[in-house]
Amino acid sequence: MAMTRRQLLESGLFASGAATIGLAWRLKEISVLQPCDGAAYQPWCGWPHGTGLLLAANAAILAASPHNTQPWRFRITDSRVDLFADTKRNIGTIDPLFREQQIGTGCALENLVVAAVYAGRRVREIVYDSDPATENIASITFGAGTAQPSALYQAIPHRHTNRGPYLSNKFVPADLIREMEALNLEADAIQIKMWTDASSRERIKELIIAASEAIVADHEQSRDSSRWYRATHAAIERHRDGVTLDAQGLSPIMTAVAKLMPEPSPSMADRVFLERTKAVHCGPGSIFGTLIARQPAGKETRVHVGRLWQRMHLWATANGLAMQPLNQIHERIDREATVQLPPRFTHDLAGIIGESDWAGLFTFRMGYAASPGRPSPRRDLAQFLF
């Protein structure tokens, strides 16, 4: 039986209402309208939190870490902080030798020290643990001191990894690069290798892309990486860690559209990762660098590399620069070492570095961002204490 005009109108209104309700529910579920909102982002807000060594520890948990795993734990007394790695918070085959995790703990240590000095605590001694079999990272003893404000401290709540496009018409001046290189306090053991000439820049970009393709083609590495992706607001609030869509550097409109779509399949996510690596991360506007260390580069050296990376990233934030780690090359090198693969990336990176006594541990890009980076979710300090 044919529907009357009124019936058609009523059914259309019903369908429209149902669609609106469904859209509203979906918007709420994935938090399109309130990105980076909720308890998972509170550690970034209302800064600073606490005083003395509690302030320092609250700064430490805002440090960079691989896949935002936050792999650290603390024991705090009146005059000492013991820092440990949480080896359970590991990226599996992406980081089989715990290289990135140990670098991440070094990032936390740098934030801790910067904030403690700001809070009037003097660093009396740092004792590092070099034993790869333990979770101990370092014990830091503090004494009374004079508060020392610094640009690095002020940058702590504003430092975010920026995975978006960088401006192709604005270049990092050479004097700023030299200023950044002067942040390295251990030049005998660690160097900042900047790939500024055209040949080395193209070679490192090609190697980053090739390593990204190899990770995508490696089922185990692809799977272990994707486990840290948090697709919905509920997942972010539940885990308070990992990689989110808000932090991918998409425009606000594209972020909202991406959130409204179903969660991508692993193969689709891998394709998007490769496309953005080629077009954005290795695209125009970026300069590249690698932190290299004198071999053998063990646990303590990696922690020092992490301290340097965090110091560089805070400095970059204070100077209006954006930064992003691009560690795919090193992730493939570690994979080659643990499953007896042909040492393709090991040899290719060594060829670019050109110094047999030095090994690359951490690669990054830097530039002027087209838009600000967004914060990543964080767990509360209480979850890191014991």
Buried (B, 14 or more C-beta within 10 A) or exposed (E): EEEEEEEEEEEEEEEEEEEEEEEEEEBEEBBBEEBBBBEBBBBBEEBBBBEBBBBBBBBBBBBBBBBBBBBBBBEBEEBBBBBBBBEEBBBEBBBBBBBBBBBBBBBBBBBBBBBBBBBBBEBEEBEBBEEEEEBBBBBBBBEEBEEBEBEBBBBBBBBBBBBBBBBEEEEBEEEBBEEBBEBBEBEEBBBBBBBEEEEBBEBBBEBBBBBBBBBBEBEBBBEBBBEBBBBBBBBBBEBBBBBBBBBBBBEEEEBBEBBEEEEBEBEEBBEEBBEBBBEBBBBEBBBBBBBBBBEEBBBBBBBBBBBBBBBBBBBBBBEEBBBBBBBBBBBBBBBBEEEEBEBBBBEBBBEBBEEEEBBBBBBBBBBBBBEEBBBBBBBBBEEBEE
